[in-house]
Amino acid sequence: MSGEDVSVMSGDFDGEPEAVAAIARAMDERRSLVLMRARYGRETDVNGVVVNLANVVSARVSKTASAEAGQYL
């Protein structure tokens, strides 16, 4: 089974630890992650985004939006 990498940039968290905790909590509770200040992929507009974590295998969290940082939520 294959999927695609998704990049979501969000200003909903103060830092990496908060983002990782929110992602882990949502995955443990088998619910979606709701972001109010996010950009999806290469979009320039900031919108509300609902991330369905049902099929997420891993998530990388980074303060930078560079290729070296990889994909992140």
CHARMM internal coordinates of N, CA and C (Angstrom, degrees):
IC EDIT
DIST 1 N 1 CA 1.4498
DIST 1 CA 1 C 1.5220
ANGL 1 N 1 CA 1 C 107.72
DIST 1 C 2 N 1.3130
ANGL 1 CA 1 C 2 N 115.94
DIHE 1 N 1 CA 1 C 2 N 136.66
DIST 2 N 2 CA 1.4559
ANGL 1 C 2 N 2 CA 118.83
DIHE 1 CA 1 C 2 N 2 CA -179.63
DIST 2 CA 2 C 1.5209
ANGL 2 N 2 CA 2 C 109.90
DIHE 1 C 2 N 2 CA 2 C -126.37
DIST 2 C 3 N 1.2939
ANGL 2 CA 2 C 3 N 115.86
DIHE 2 N 2 CA 2 C 3 N 164.69
DIST 3 N 3 CA 1.4560
ANGL 2 C 3 N 3 CA 121.24
DIHE 2 CA 2 C 3 N 3 CA 179.98
DIST 3 CA 3 C 1.5063
ANGL 3 N 3 CA 3 C 109.03
DIHE 2 C 3 N 3 CA 3 C -146.34
DIST 3 C 4 N 1.2988
ANGL 3 CA 3 C 4 N 115.99
DIHE 3 N 3 CA 3 C 4 N -166.16
DIST 4 N 4 CA 1.4516
ANGL 3 C 4 N 4 CA 120.31
DIHE 3 CA 3 C 4 N 4 CA 179.33
DIST 4 CA 4 C 1.5136
ANGL 4 N 4 CA 4 C 109.62
DIHE 3 C 4 N 4 CA 4 C -124.99
DIST 4 C 5 N 1.3258
ANGL 4 CA 4 C 5 N 115.23
DIHE 4 N 4 CA 4 C 5 N 152.01
DIST 5 N 5 CA 1.4588
ANGL 4 C 5 N 5 CA 120.22
DIHE 4 CA 4 C 5 N 5 CA 174.62
DIST 5 CA 5 C 1.5138
ANGL 5 N 5 CA 5 C 108.64
DIHE 4 C 5 N 5 CA 5 C -77.87
DIST 5 C 6 N 1.3079
ANGL 5 CA 5 C 6 N 116.08
DIHE 5 N 5 CA 5 C 6 N 137.77
DIST 6 N 6 CA 1.4589
ANGL 5 C 6 N 6 CA 121.64
DIHE 5 CA 5 C 6 N 6 CA -179.57
DIST 6 CA 6 C 1.5188
ANGL 6 N 6 CA 6 C 108.03
DIHE 5 C 6 N 6 CA 6 C -123.42
DIST 6 C 7 N 1.3116
ANGL 6 CA 6 C 7 N 116.23
DIHE 6 N 6 CA 6 C 7 N 135.10
DIST 7 N 7 CA 1.4573
ANGL 6 C 7 N 7 CA 121.39
DIHE 6 CA 6 C 7 N 7 CA 177.81
DIST 7 CA 7 C 1.5214
ANGL 7 N 7 CA 7 C 108.91
DIHE 6 C 7 N 7 CA 7 C -112.92
DIST 7 C 8 N 1.3290
ANGL 7 CA 7 C 8 N 115.83
DIHE 7 N 7 CA 7 C 8 N 123.16
DIST 8 N 8 CA 1.4567
ANGL 7 C 8 N 8 CA 121.62
DIHE 7 CA 7 C 8 N 8 CA 176.47
DIST 8 CA 8 C 1.5202
ANGL 8 N 8 CA 8 C 107.26
DIHE 7 C 8 N 8 CA 8 C -126.64
DIST 8 C 9 N 1.3247
ANGL 8 CA 8 C 9 N 116.27
DIHE 8 N 8 CA 8 C 9 N 120.32
DIST 9 N 9 CA 1.4590
ANGL 8 C 9 N 9 CA 120.22
DIHE 8 CA 8 C 9 N 9 CA 176.86
DIST 9 CA 9 C 1.5213
ANGL 9 N 9 CA 9 C 107.63
DIHE 8 C 9 N 9 CA 9 C -102.06
DIST 9 C 10 N 1.3300
ANGL 9 CA 9 C 10 N 115.89
DIHE 9 N 9 CA 9 C 10 N 130.06
DIST 10 N 10 CA 1.4577
ANGL 9 C 10 N 10 CA 119.63
DIHE 9 CA 9 C 10 N 10 CA -173.82
DIST 10 CA 10 C 1.5156
ANGL 10 N 10 CA 10 C 112.01
DIHE 9 C 10 N 10 CA 10 C -135.46
DIST 10 C 11 N 1.3172
ANGL 10 CA 10 C 11 N 115.27
DIHE 10 N 10 CA 10 C 11 N 141.52
DIST 11 N 11 CA 1.4550
ANGL 10 C 11 N 11 CA 121.70
DIHE 10 CA 10 C 11 N 11 CA 173.51
DIST 11 CA 11 C 1.5142
ANGL 11 N 11 CA 11 C 111.21
DIHE 10 C 11 N 11 CA 11 C -102.90
DIST 11 C 12 N 1.3233
ANGL 11 CA 11 C 12 N 116.76
DIHE 11 N 11 CA 11 C 12 N 18.20
DIST 12 N 12 CA 1.4647
ANGL 11 C 12 N 12 CA 121.53
DIHE 11 CA 11 C 12 N 12 CA -176.64
DIST 12 CA 12 C 1.5223
ANGL 12 N 12 CA 12 C 113.60
DIHE 11 C 12 N 12 CA 12 C -77.67
DIST 12 C 13 N 1.3330
ANGL 12 CA 12 C 13 N 117.83
DIHE 12 N 12 CA 12 C 13 N -12.47
DIST 13 N 13 CA 1.4549
ANGL 12 C 13 N 13 CA 120.89
DIHE 12 CA 12 C 13 N 13 CA -175.28
DIST 13 CA 13 C 1.5191
ANGL 13 N 13 CA 13 C 110.23
DIHE 12 C 13 N 13 CA 13 C -121.53
DIST 13 C 14 N 1.3364
ANGL 13 CA 13 C 14 N 116.43
DIHE 13 N 13 CA 13 C 14 N 150.36
DIST 14 N 14 CA 1.4538
ANGL 13 C 14 N 14 CA 121.46
DIHE 13 CA 13 C 14 N 14 CA 178.84
DIST 14 CA 14 C 1.5217
ANGL 14 N 14 CA 14 C 112.08
DIHE 13 C 14 N 14 CA 14 C -75.29
DIST 14 C 15 N 1.3156
ANGL 14 CA 14 C 15 N 116.58
DIHE 14 N 14 CA 14 C 15 N -25.57
DIST 15 N 15 CA 1.4623
ANGL 14 C 15 N 15 CA 120.09
DIHE 14 CA 14 C 15 N 15 CA -178.33
DIST 15 CA 15 C 1.5095
ANGL 15 N 15 CA 15 C 111.74
DIHE 14 C 15 N 15 CA 15 C -169.39
DIST 15 C 16 N 1.3227
ANGL 15 CA 15 C 16 N 114.75
DIHE 15 N 15 CA 15 C 16 N -178.31
DIST 16 N 16 CA 1.4576
ANGL 15 C 16 N 16 CA 121.16
DIHE 15 CA 15 C 16 N 16 CA -177.86
DIST 16 CA 16 C 1.5305
ANGL 16 N 16 CA 16 C 113.29
DIHE 15 C 16 N 16 CA 16 C -60.79
DIST 16 C 17 N 1.3481
ANGL 16 CA 16 C 17 N 119.23
DIHE 16 N 16 CA 16 C 17 N -44.04
DIST 17 N 17 CA 1.4710
ANGL 16 C 17 N 17 CA 118.71
DIHE 16 CA 16 C 17 N 17 CA -178.59
DIST 17 CA 17 C 1.5321
ANGL 17 N 17 CA 17 C 112.92
DIHE 16 C 17 N 17 CA 17 C -59.32
DIST 17 C 18 N 1.3333
ANGL 17 CA 17 C 18 N 116.26
DIHE 17 N 17 CA 17 C 18 N -39.46
DIST 18 N 18 CA 1.4678
ANGL 17 C 18 N 18 CA 120.01
DIHE 17 CA 17 C 18 N 18 CA 179.62
DIST 18 CA 18 C 1.5302
ANGL 18 N 18 CA 18 C 110.96
DIHE 17 C 18 N 18 CA 18 C -66.69
DIST 18 C 19 N 1.3335
ANGL 18 CA 18 C 19 N 116.83
DIHE 18 N 18 CA 18 C 19 N -39.59
DIST 19 N 19 CA 1.4601
ANGL 18 C 19 N 19 CA 120.99
DIHE 18 CA 18 C 19 N 19 CA 179.52
DIST 19 CA 19 C 1.5255
ANGL 19 N 19 CA 19 C 111.04
DIHE 18 C 19 N 19 CA 19 C -65.13
DIST 19 C 20 N 1.3338
ANGL 19 CA 19 C 20 N 116.42
DIHE 19 N 19 CA 19 C 20 N -45.84
DIST 20 N 20 CA 1.4635
ANGL 19 C 20 N 20 CA 120.35
DIHE 19 CA 19 C 20 N 20 CA 179.57
DIST 20 CA 20 C 1.5265
ANGL 20 N 20 CA 20 C 110.46
DIHE 19 C 20 N 20 CA 20 C -62.76
DIST 20 C 21 N 1.3292
ANGL 20 CA 20 C 21 N 117.76
DIHE 20 N 20 CA 20 C 21 N -42.48
DIST 21 N 21 CA 1.4705
ANGL 20 C 21 N 21 CA 121.12
DIHE 20 CA 20 C 21 N 21 CA 179.15
DIST 21 CA 21 C 1.5240
ANGL 21 N 21 CA 21 C 111.17
DIHE 20 C 21 N 21 CA 21 C -62.58
DIST 21 C 22 N 1.3348
ANGL 21 CA 21 C 22 N 117.54
DIHE 21 N 21 CA 21 C 22 N -41.96
DIST 22 N 22 CA 1.4689
ANGL 21 C 22 N 22 CA 120.57
DIHE 21 CA 21 C 22 N 22 CA -179.74
DIST 22 CA 22 C 1.5220
ANGL 22 N 22 CA 22 C 111.26
DIHE 21 C 22 N 22 CA 22 C -66.53
DIST 22 C 23 N 1.3374
ANGL 22 CA 22 C 23 N 117.02
DIHE 22 N 22 CA 22 C 23 N -40.69
DIST 23 N 23 CA 1.4663
ANGL 22 C 23 N 23 CA 120.85
DIHE 22 CA 22 C 23 N 23 CA 178.93
DIST 23 CA 23 C 1.5236
ANGL 23 N 23 CA 23 C 109.92
DIHE 22 C 23 N 23 CA 23 C -65.20
DIST 23 C 24 N 1.3316
ANGL 23 CA 23 C 24 N 116.80
DIHE 23 N 23 CA 23 C 24 N -46.69
DIST 24 N 24 CA 1.4672
ANGL 23 C 24 N 24 CA 120.73
DIHE 23 CA 23 C 24 N 24 CA -179.44
DIST 24 CA 24 C 1.5202
ANGL 24 N 24 CA 24 C 111.48
DIHE 23 C 24 N 24 CA 24 C -62.46
DIST 24 C 25 N 1.3293
ANGL 24 CA 24 C 25 N 117.09
DIHE 24 N 24 CA 24 C 25 N -41.93
DIST 25 N 25 CA 1.4667
ANGL 24 C 25 N 25 CA 121.04
DIHE 24 CA 24 C 25 N 25 CA 179.79
DIST 25 CA 25 C 1.5332
ANGL 25 N 25 CA 25 C 110.69
DIHE 24 C 25 N 25 CA 25 C -63.22
DIST 25 C 26 N 1.3315
ANGL 25 CA 25 C 26 N 116.37
DIHE 25 N 25 CA 25 C 26 N -44.18
DIST 26 N 26 CA 1.4666
ANGL 25 C 26 N 26 CA 120.19
DIHE 25 CA 25 C 26 N 26 CA 179.83
DIST 26 CA 26 C 1.5297
ANGL 26 N 26 CA 26 C 110.82
DIHE 25 C 26 N 26 CA 26 C -64.40
DIST 26 C 27 N 1.3334
ANGL 26 CA 26 C 27 N 116.75
DIHE 26 N 26 CA 26 C 27 N -39.43
DIST 27 N 27 CA 1.4676
ANGL 26 C 27 N 27 CA 119.46
DIHE 26 CA 26 C 27 N 27 CA 178.72
DIST 27 CA 27 C 1.5256
ANGL 27 N 27 CA 27 C 110.78
DIHE 26 C 27 N 27 CA 27 C -66.84
DIST 27 C 28 N 1.3394
ANGL 27 CA 27 C 28 N 117.38
DIHE 27 N 27 CA 27 C 28 N -42.79
DIST 28 N 28 CA 1.4660
ANGL 27 C 28 N 28 CA 121.32
DIHE 27 CA 27 C 28 N 28 CA 179.03
DIST 28 CA 28 C 1.5251
ANGL 28 N 28 CA 28 C 111.73
DIHE 27 C 28 N 28 CA 28 C -61.77
DIST 28 C 29 N 1.3186
ANGL 28 CA 28 C 29 N 115.86
DIHE 28 N 28 CA 28 C 29 N -38.04
DIST 29 N 29 CA 1.4633
ANGL 28 C 29 N 29 CA 121.20
DIHE 28 CA 28 C 29 N 29 CA -178.45
DIST 29 CA 29 C 1.5233
ANGL 29 N 29 CA 29 C 112.79
DIHE 28 C 29 N 29 CA 29 C -87.14
DIST 29 C 30 N 1.3456
ANGL 29 CA 29 C 30 N 116.54
DIHE 29 N 29 CA 29 C 30 N 2.80
DIST 30 N 30 CA 1.4702
ANGL 29 C 30 N 30 CA 123.12
DIHE 29 CA 29 C 30 N 30 CA 178.57
DIST 30 CA 30 C 1.5269
ANGL 30 N 30 CA 30 C 111.85
DIHE 29 C 30 N 30 CA 30 C 52.72
DIST 30 C 31 N 1.3218
ANGL 30 CA 30 C 31 N 114.48
DIHE 30 N 30 CA 30 C 31 N 50.25
DIST 31 N 31 CA 1.4577
ANGL 30 C 31 N 31 CA 119.45
DIHE 30 CA 30 C 31 N 31 CA 178.94
DIST 31 CA 31 C 1.5228
ANGL 31 N 31 CA 31 C 109.47
DIHE 30 C 31 N 31 CA 31 C -132.12
DIST 31 C 32 N 1.2934
ANGL 31 CA 31 C 32 N 116.03
DIHE 31 N 31 CA 31 C 32 N 169.72
DIST 32 N 32 CA 1.4535
ANGL 31 C 32 N 32 CA 121.46
DIHE 31 CA 31 C 32 N 32 CA 178.42
DIST 32 CA 32 C 1.5172
ANGL 32 N 32 CA 32 C 110.33
DIHE 31 C 32 N 32 CA 32 C -79.42
DIST 32 C 33 N 1.3196
ANGL 32 CA 32 C 33 N 115.78
DIHE 32 N 32 CA 32 C 33 N 157.22
DIST 33 N 33 CA 1.4518
ANGL 32 C 33 N 33 CA 122.16
DIHE 32 CA 32 C 33 N 33 CA 175.51
DIST 33 CA 33 C 1.5240
ANGL 33 N 33 CA 33 C 107.40
DIHE 32 C 33 N 33 CA 33 C -99.88
DIST 33 C 34 N 1.3159
ANGL 33 CA 33 C 34 N 116.90
DIHE 33 N 33 CA 33 C 34 N 124.38
DIST 34 N 34 CA 1.4589
ANGL 33 C 34 N 34 CA 122.08
DIHE 33 CA 33 C 34 N 34 CA -178.34
DIST 34 CA 34 C 1.5247
ANGL 34 N 34 CA 34 C 108.44
DIHE 33 C 34 N 34 CA 34 C -104.56
DIST 34 C 35 N 1.3236
ANGL 34 CA 34 C 35 N 115.65
DIHE 34 N 34 CA 34 C 35 N 121.85
DIST 35 N 35 CA 1.4622
ANGL 34 C 35 N 35 CA 122.24
DIHE 34 CA 34 C 35 N 35 CA 178.46
DIST 35 CA 35 C 1.5140
ANGL 35 N 35 CA 35 C 108.29
DIHE 34 C 35 N 35 CA 35 C -115.39
DIST 35 C 36 N 1.3119
ANGL 35 CA 35 C 36 N 116.95
DIHE 35 N 35 CA 35 C 36 N 130.94
DIST 36 N 36 CA 1.4599
ANGL 35 C 36 N 36 CA 121.08
DIHE 35 CA 35 C 36 N 36 CA -177.82
DIST 36 CA 36 C 1.5263
ANGL 36 N 36 CA 36 C 112.97
DIHE 35 C 36 N 36 CA 36 C -94.59
DIST 36 C 37 N 1.3281
ANGL 36 CA 36 C 37 N 117.25
DIHE 36 N 36 CA 36 C 37 N -23.70
DIST 37 N 37 CA 1.4671
ANGL 36 C 37 N 37 CA 121.07
DIHE 36 CA 36 C 37 N 37 CA -178.45
DIST 37 CA 37 C 1.5231
ANGL 37 N 37 CA 37 C 108.57
DIHE 36 C 37 N 37 CA 37 C -127.09
DIST 37 C 38 N 1.3224
ANGL 37 CA 37 C 38 N 116.71
DIHE 37 N 37 CA 37 C 38 N 78.08
DIST 38 N 38 CA 1.4614
ANGL 37 C 38 N 38 CA 120.23
DIHE 37 CA 37 C 38 N 38 CA -173.90
DIST 38 CA 38 C 1.5212
ANGL 38 N 38 CA 38 C 112.32
DIHE 37 C 38 N 38 CA 38 C -135.79
DIST 38 C 39 N 1.3315
ANGL 38 CA 38 C 39 N 113.90
DIHE 38 N 38 CA 38 C 39 N 155.22
DIST 39 N 39 CA 1.4614
ANGL 38 C 39 N 39 CA 121.99
DIHE 38 CA 38 C 39 N 39 CA 172.19
DIST 39 CA 39 C 1.5143
ANGL 39 N 39 CA 39 C 107.13
DIHE 38 C 39 N 39 CA 39 C -120.49
DIST 39 C 40 N 1.3122
ANGL 39 CA 39 C 40 N 116.47
DIHE 39 N 39 CA 39 C 40 N 136.39
DIST 40 N 40 CA 1.4602
ANGL 39 C 40 N 40 CA 121.99
DIHE 39 CA 39 C 40 N 40 CA -178.59
DIST 40 CA 40 C 1.5167
ANGL 40 N 40 CA 40 C 109.00
DIHE 39 C 40 N 40 CA 40 C -102.78
DIST 40 C 41 N 1.3260
ANGL 40 CA 40 C 41 N 116.68
DIHE 40 N 40 CA 40 C 41 N 128.96
DIST 41 N 41 CA 1.4527
ANGL 40 C 41 N 41 CA 121.09
DIHE 40 CA 40 C 41 N 41 CA 178.21
DIST 41 CA 41 C 1.5202
ANGL 41 N 41 CA 41 C 110.73
DIHE 40 C 41 N 41 CA 41 C 58.72
DIST 41 C 42 N 1.3101
ANGL 41 CA 41 C 42 N 116.29
DIHE 41 N 41 CA 41 C 42 N -128.37
DIST 42 N 42 CA 1.4678
ANGL 41 C 42 N 42 CA 120.88
DIHE 41 CA 41 C 42 N 42 CA -177.71
DIST 42 CA 42 C 1.5263
ANGL 42 N 42 CA 42 C 112.39
DIHE 41 C 42 N 42 CA 42 C -102.87
DIST 42 C 43 N 1.3156
ANGL 42 CA 42 C 43 N 117.41
DIHE 42 N 42 CA 42 C 43 N 14.87
DIST 43 N 43 CA 1.4614
ANGL 42 C 43 N 43 CA 120.30
DIHE 42 CA 42 C 43 N 43 CA 177.65
DIST 43 CA 43 C 1.5210
ANGL 43 N 43 CA 43 C 109.84
DIHE 42 C 43 N 43 CA 43 C -62.60
DIST 43 C 44 N 1.3248
ANGL 43 CA 43 C 44 N 116.47
DIHE 43 N 43 CA 43 C 44 N 150.93
DIST 44 N 44 CA 1.4641
ANGL 43 C 44 N 44 CA 120.08
DIHE 43 CA 43 C 44 N 44 CA 179.70
DIST 44 CA 44 C 1.5202
ANGL 44 N 44 CA 44 C 112.63
DIHE 43 C 44 N 44 CA 44 C -98.36
DIST 44 C 45 N 1.3307
ANGL 44 CA 44 C 45 N 117.34
DIHE 44 N 44 CA 44 C 45 N -20.15
DIST 45 N 45 CA 1.4618
ANGL 44 C 45 N 45 CA 121.09
DIHE 44 CA 44 C 45 N 45 CA -179.12
DIST 45 CA 45 C 1.5212
ANGL 45 N 45 CA 45 C 111.58
DIHE 44 C 45 N 45 CA 45 C -80.17
DIST 45 C 46 N 1.3247
ANGL 45 CA 45 C 46 N 115.98
DIHE 45 N 45 CA 45 C 46 N 144.12
DIST 46 N 46 CA 1.4616
ANGL 45 C 46 N 46 CA 121.89
DIHE 45 CA 45 C 46 N 46 CA 175.04
DIST 46 CA 46 C 1.5166
ANGL 46 N 46 CA 46 C 107.35
DIHE 45 C 46 N 46 CA 46 C -94.70
DIST 46 C 47 N 1.3252
ANGL 46 CA 46 C 47 N 116.66
DIHE 46 N 46 CA 46 C 47 N 127.32
DIST 47 N 47 CA 1.4607
ANGL 46 C 47 N 47 CA 122.89
DIHE 46 CA 46 C 47 N 47 CA -176.33
DIST 47 CA 47 C 1.5181
ANGL 47 N 47 CA 47 C 110.43
DIHE 46 C 47 N 47 CA 47 C -138.48
DIST 47 C 48 N 1.3164
ANGL 47 CA 47 C 48 N 114.95
DIHE 47 N 47 CA 47 C 48 N 176.22
DIST 48 N 48 CA 1.4525
ANGL 47 C 48 N 48 CA 121.02
DIHE 47 CA 47 C 48 N 48 CA 168.49
DIST 48 CA 48 C 1.5177
ANGL 48 N 48 CA 48 C 107.76
DIHE 47 C 48 N 48 CA 48 C -83.25
DIST 48 C 49 N 1.3329
ANGL 48 CA 48 C 49 N 117.48
DIHE 48 N 48 CA 48 C 49 N 137.28
DIST 49 N 49 CA 1.4588
ANGL 48 C 49 N 49 CA 122.35
DIHE 48 CA 48 C 49 N 49 CA -178.20
DIST 49 CA 49 C 1.5201
ANGL 49 N 49 CA 49 C 108.86
DIHE 48 C 49 N 49 CA 49 C -132.69
DIST 49 C 50 N 1.3137
ANGL 49 CA 49 C 50 N 117.26
DIHE 49 N 49 CA 49 C 50 N 134.51
DIST 50 N 50 CA 1.4591
ANGL 49 C 50 N 50 CA 122.68
DIHE 49 CA 49 C 50 N 50 CA 173.31
DIST 50 CA 50 C 1.5180
ANGL 50 N 50 CA 50 C 107.03
DIHE 49 C 50 N 50 CA 50 C -107.63
DIST 50 C 51 N 1.3312
ANGL 50 CA 50 C 51 N 117.10
DIHE 50 N 50 CA 50 C 51 N 121.37
DIST 51 N 51 CA 1.4506
ANGL 50 C 51 N 51 CA 122.09
DIHE 50 CA 50 C 51 N 51 CA -178.66
DIST 51 CA 51 C 1.5243
ANGL 51 N 51 CA 51 C 108.19
DIHE 50 C 51 N 51 CA 51 C -104.72
DIST 51 C 52 N 1.3380
ANGL 51 CA 51 C 52 N 116.74
DIHE 51 N 51 CA 51 C 52 N 116.17
DIST 52 N 52 CA 1.4503
ANGL 51 C 52 N 52 CA 121.85
DIHE 51 CA 51 C 52 N 52 CA 176.99
DIST 52 CA 52 C 1.5241
ANGL 52 N 52 CA 52 C 108.08
DIHE 51 C 52 N 52 CA 52 C -79.56
DIST 52 C 53 N 1.3192
ANGL 52 CA 52 C 53 N 117.47
DIHE 52 N 52 CA 52 C 53 N 111.84
DIST 53 N 53 CA 1.4574
ANGL 52 C 53 N 53 CA 121.88
DIHE 52 CA 52 C 53 N 53 CA -175.62
DIST 53 CA 53 C 1.5216
ANGL 53 N 53 CA 53 C 113.28
DIHE 52 C 53 N 53 CA 53 C -91.16
DIST 53 C 54 N 1.3224
ANGL 53 CA 53 C 54 N 117.82
DIHE 53 N 53 CA 53 C 54 N 8.45
DIST 54 N 54 CA 1.4588
ANGL 53 C 54 N 54 CA 120.97
DIHE 53 CA 53 C 54 N 54 CA -176.72
DIST 54 CA 54 C 1.5193
ANGL 54 N 54 CA 54 C 112.41
DIHE 53 C 54 N 54 CA 54 C -60.07
DIST 54 C 55 N 1.3121
ANGL 54 CA 54 C 55 N 118.55
DIHE 54 N 54 CA 54 C 55 N -36.44
DIST 55 N 55 CA 1.4598
ANGL 54 C 55 N 55 CA 121.49
DIHE 54 CA 54 C 55 N 55 CA -177.14
DIST 55 CA 55 C 1.5238
ANGL 55 N 55 CA 55 C 113.64
DIHE 54 C 55 N 55 CA 55 C -111.86
DIST 55 C 56 N 1.3219
ANGL 55 CA 55 C 56 N 117.17
DIHE 55 N 55 CA 55 C 56 N 15.23
DIST 56 N 56 CA 1.4580
ANGL 55 C 56 N 56 CA 120.43
DIHE 55 CA 55 C 56 N 56 CA 179.85
DIST 56 CA 56 C 1.5171
ANGL 56 N 56 CA 56 C 109.21
DIHE 55 C 56 N 56 CA 56 C -78.76
DIST 56 C 57 N 1.3309
ANGL 56 CA 56 C 57 N 115.78
DIHE 56 N 56 CA 56 C 57 N 128.43
DIST 57 N 57 CA 1.4574
ANGL 56 C 57 N 57 CA 121.23
DIHE 56 CA 56 C 57 N 57 CA 179.05
DIST 57 CA 57 C 1.5171
ANGL 57 N 57 CA 57 C 110.33
DIHE 56 C 57 N 57 CA 57 C -94.05
DIST 57 C 58 N 1.3297
ANGL 57 CA 57 C 58 N 116.46
DIHE 57 N 57 CA 57 C 58 N -41.46
DIST 58 N 58 CA 1.4585
ANGL 57 C 58 N 58 CA 120.17
DIHE 57 CA 57 C 58 N 58 CA 178.43
DIST 58 CA 58 C 1.5189
ANGL 58 N 58 CA 58 C 109.22
DIHE 57 C 58 N 58 CA 58 C -152.50
DIST 58 C 59 N 1.3130
ANGL 58 CA 58 C 59 N 115.29
DIHE 58 N 58 CA 58 C 59 N 160.76
DIST 59 N 59 CA 1.4571
ANGL 58 C 59 N 59 CA 121.49
DIHE 58 CA 58 C 59 N 59 CA 177.76
DIST 59 CA 59 C 1.5167
ANGL 59 N 59 CA 59 C 107.99
DIHE 58 C 59 N 59 CA 59 C -140.78
DIST 59 C 60 N 1.3177
ANGL 59 CA 59 C 60 N 116.00
DIHE 59 N 59 CA 59 C 60 N 136.34
DIST 60 N 60 CA 1.4563
ANGL 59 C 60 N 60 CA 121.22
DIHE 59 CA 59 C 60 N 60 CA 175.67
DIST 60 CA 60 C 1.5196
ANGL 60 N 60 CA 60 C 108.03
DIHE 59 C 60 N 60 CA 60 C -106.74
DIST 60 C 61 N 1.3091
ANGL 60 CA 60 C 61 N 115.84
DIHE 60 N 60 CA 60 C 61 N 138.51
DIST 61 N 61 CA 1.4644
ANGL 60 C 61 N 61 CA 120.89
DIHE 60 CA 60 C 61 N 61 CA -179.76
DIST 61 CA 61 C 1.5209
ANGL 61 N 61 CA 61 C 107.64
DIHE 60 C 61 N 61 CA 61 C -119.47
DIST 61 C 62 N 1.3192
ANGL 61 CA 61 C 62 N 116.36
DIHE 61 N 61 CA 61 C 62 N 131.59
DIST 62 N 62 CA 1.4545
ANGL 61 C 62 N 62 CA 121.20
DIHE 61 CA 61 C 62 N 62 CA -177.71
DIST 62 CA 62 C 1.5165
ANGL 62 N 62 CA 62 C 110.49
DIHE 61 C 62 N 62 CA 62 C -148.26
DIST 62 C 63 N 1.3172
ANGL 62 CA 62 C 63 N 116.92
DIHE 62 N 62 CA 62 C 63 N 151.56
DIST 63 N 63 CA 1.4610
ANGL 62 C 63 N 63 CA 121.12
DIHE 62 CA 62 C 63 N 63 CA 176.76
DIST 63 CA 63 C 1.5204
ANGL 63 N 63 CA 63 C 112.06
DIHE 62 C 63 N 63 CA 63 C -81.44
DIST 63 C 64 N 1.3263
ANGL 63 CA 63 C 64 N 117.40
DIHE 63 N 63 CA 63 C 64 N -16.55
DIST 64 N 64 CA 1.4566
ANGL 63 C 64 N 64 CA 120.77
DIHE 63 CA 63 C 64 N 64 CA -178.37
DIST 64 CA 64 C 1.5187
ANGL 64 N 64 CA 64 C 110.69
DIHE 63 C 64 N 64 CA 64 C -109.19
DIST 64 C 65 N 1.3198
ANGL 64 CA 64 C 65 N 115.91
DIHE 64 N 64 CA 64 C 65 N 155.95
DIST 65 N 65 CA 1.4628
ANGL 64 C 65 N 65 CA 121.63
DIHE 64 CA 64 C 65 N 65 CA 179.94
DIST 65 CA 65 C 1.5167
ANGL 65 N 65 CA 65 C 109.71
DIHE 64 C 65 N 65 CA 65 C -109.87
DIST 65 C 66 N 1.3141
ANGL 65 CA 65 C 66 N 116.89
DIHE 65 N 65 CA 65 C 66 N 50.00
DIST 66 N 66 CA 1.4528
ANGL 65 C 66 N 66 CA 120.48
DIHE 65 CA 65 C 66 N 66 CA -178.88
DIST 66 CA 66 C 1.5161
ANGL 66 N 66 CA 66 C 110.60
DIHE 65 C 66 N 66 CA 66 C -106.21
DIST 66 C 67 N 1.3285
ANGL 66 CA 66 C 67 N 115.88
DIHE 66 N 66 CA 66 C 67 N 162.46
DIST 67 N 67 CA 1.4534
ANGL 66 C 67 N 67 CA 120.64
DIHE 66 CA 66 C 67 N 67 CA 179.38
DIST 67 CA 67 C 1.5221
ANGL 67 N 67 CA 67 C 111.15
DIHE 66 C 67 N 67 CA 67 C -62.78
DIST 67 C 68 N 1.3375
ANGL 67 CA 67 C 68 N 117.14
DIHE 67 N 67 CA 67 C 68 N -32.36
DIST 68 N 68 CA 1.4572
ANGL 67 C 68 N 68 CA 120.96
DIHE 67 CA 67 C 68 N 68 CA -179.68
DIST 68 CA 68 C 1.5246
ANGL 68 N 68 CA 68 C 112.05
DIHE 67 C 68 N 68 CA 68 C -65.65
DIST 68 C 69 N 1.3356
ANGL 68 CA 68 C 69 N 116.75
DIHE 68 N 68 CA 68 C 69 N -28.35
DIST 69 N 69 CA 1.4656
ANGL 68 C 69 N 69 CA 121.01
DIHE 68 CA 68 C 69 N 69 CA -178.12
DIST 69 CA 69 C 1.5211
ANGL 69 N 69 CA 69 C 111.44
DIHE 68 C 69 N 69 CA 69 C -75.87
DIST 69 C 70 N 1.3213
ANGL 69 CA 69 C 70 N 118.10
DIHE 69 N 69 CA 69 C 70 N -20.96
DIST 70 N 70 CA 1.4502
ANGL 69 C 70 N 70 CA 121.51
DIHE 69 CA 69 C 70 N 70 CA -179.25
DIST 70 CA 70 C 1.5155
ANGL 70 N 70 CA 70 C 111.46
DIHE 69 C 70 N 70 CA 70 C 82.05
DIST 70 C 71 N 1.2993
ANGL 70 CA 70 C 71 N 115.67
DIHE 70 N 70 CA 70 C 71 N -171.46
DIST 71 N 71 CA 1.4599
ANGL 70 C 71 N 71 CA 121.98
DIHE 70 CA 70 C 71 N 71 CA -179.25
DIST 71 CA 71 C 1.5115
ANGL 71 N 71 CA 71 C 108.86
DIHE 70 C 71 N 71 CA 71 C -81.29
DIST 71 C 72 N 1.2866
ANGL 71 CA 71 C 72 N 116.23
DIHE 71 N 71 CA 71 C 72 N 145.61
DIST 72 N 72 CA 1.4580
ANGL 71 C 72 N 72 CA 119.08
DIHE 71 CA 71 C 72 N 72 CA -179.03
DIST 72 CA 72 C 1.5093
ANGL 72 N 72 CA 72 C 111.92
DIHE 71 C 72 N 72 CA 72 C -152.66
DIST 72 C 73 N 1.3116
ANGL 72 CA 72 C 73 N 113.99
DIHE 72 N 72 CA 72 C 73 N 162.52
DIST 73 N 73 CA 1.4723
ANGL 72 C 73 N 73 CA 121.82
DIHE 72 CA 72 C 73 N 73 CA 175.73
DIST 73 CA 73 C 1.5138
ANGL 73 N 73 CA 73 C 107.47
DIHE 72 C 73 N 73 CA 73 C -111.07
END
COOR INIT
IC SEED 1 N 1 CA 1 C
IC BUILD
